[in-house]
Amino acid sequence: MNLAELSQKPKLTKITINKAELVEKYGEELEFHILDRQPLETFSKLMNAEKDMVGVTETIQNMILDEKGEQIVKDGNILPLDVLMECVTLISDNLGK
């Protein structure tokens, strides 16, 4: 197989937060999107979590997108901590596949 055949533009992937405590707290499942492929620099930043937790948090927040591919965490908006932590978990699980 030619390696060029594996090269593709990233696509939006929907992720659903369906953790029981969060569904109960917010009244429904929560959805966000991420790109199914990330640049190597993103993985590098995530690998340095122990050394640079602020950088990792910023990287993760930049990866949380709406259905149009726009960043959700911007313009001074922040997510509730419980939701952000679940996003981190789900993004890590998704990128590990």
C-alpha positions as CSV (number, residue, x, y, z in Angstrom):
1,M,0.0,0.0,0.0
2,N,1.2,3.5,-0.8
3,L,1.5,5.6,2.3
4,A,-0.2,8.5,0.5
5,E,-3.4,6.4,0.6
6,L,-3.5,6.8,4.4
7,S,-3.1,10.5,4.3
8,Q,-6.4,12.3,4.7
9,K,-7.8,15.6,5.9
10,P,-9.2,15.4,9.5
11,K,-12.9,14.8,9.9
12,L,-15.2,15.9,12.7
13,T,-16.2,13.1,15.0
14,K,-19.1,13.5,17.5
15,I,-18.5,12.5,21.1
16,T,-21.4,12.1,23.5
17,I,-21.0,12.6,27.2
18,N,-23.4,10.1,28.7
19,K,-21.9,9.7,32.2
20,A,-24.9,9.2,34.5
21,E,-24.0,11.9,37.0
22,L,-23.6,14.5,34.3
23,V,-26.8,13.6,32.5
24,E,-28.6,13.9,35.8
25,K,-27.0,17.2,36.6
26,Y,-27.5,18.8,33.2
27,G,-30.7,17.1,32.2
28,E,-29.5,15.4,29.1
29,E,-26.5,14.0,27.3
30,L,-23.9,16.5,26.1
31,E,-22.3,16.5,22.7
32,F,-19.1,17.9,21.3
33,H,-16.9,17.1,18.4
34,I,-13.2,16.6,17.8
35,L,-11.1,16.0,14.7
36,D,-10.4,12.3,14.2
37,R,-6.7,13.1,13.3
38,Q,-4.4,15.4,15.2
39,P,-1.0,16.9,14.3
40,L,2.0,15.3,15.9
41,E,2.6,18.4,18.0
42,T,-0.8,17.9,19.7
43,F,0.2,14.4,20.7
44,S,3.6,15.7,21.9
45,K,1.9,18.3,24.1
46,L,-0.5,15.7,25.6
47,M,2.5,13.4,26.3
48,N,4.0,16.1,28.5
49,A,1.1,16.2,30.8
50,E,3.2,15.7,34.0
51,K,5.5,18.6,33.0
52,D,3.0,21.1,31.6
53,M,-0.5,20.6,32.9
54,V,-1.5,24.1,31.8
55,G,-0.4,23.4,28.3
56,V,-2.3,20.1,28.2
57,T,-5.4,21.8,29.5
58,E,-5.2,24.5,26.8
59,T,-4.5,21.9,24.1
60,I,-7.6,19.8,25.2
61,Q,-9.8,22.9,25.4
62,N,-8.7,23.8,21.8
63,M,-9.8,20.4,20.6
64,I,-13.4,20.7,21.9
65,L,-15.4,21.7,18.9
66,D,-19.0,22.3,18.0
67,E,-20.8,20.7,15.0
68,K,-19.3,23.3,12.6
69,G,-15.7,22.6,13.8
70,E,-15.5,25.8,15.8
71,Q,-13.8,25.9,19.2
72,I,-16.3,25.9,22.1
73,V,-13.9,27.2,24.7
74,K,-13.1,30.7,23.5
75,D,-13.8,34.4,24.1
76,G,-13.5,34.0,27.8
77,N,-16.0,31.1,28.0
78,I,-15.1,28.1,30.1
79,L,-16.7,24.8,30.7
80,P,-17.8,23.5,34.1
81,L,-14.9,21.5,35.6
82,D,-16.9,18.3,35.8
83,V,-17.7,18.5,32.1
84,L,-14.2,19.5,31.1
85,M,-12.7,16.6,33.0
86,E,-15.1,14.2,31.2
87,C,-14.1,15.8,27.9
88,V,-10.5,15.1,28.7
89,T,-11.2,11.5,29.4
90,L,-13.3,11.0,26.3
91,I,-10.8,12.7,24.0
92,S,-8.0,10.6,25.4
93,D,-10.0,7.4,24.9
94,N,-11.0,8.5,21.4
95,L,-7.5,9.4,20.3
96,G,-6.1,6.2,21.7
97,K,-8.0,4.2,19.2
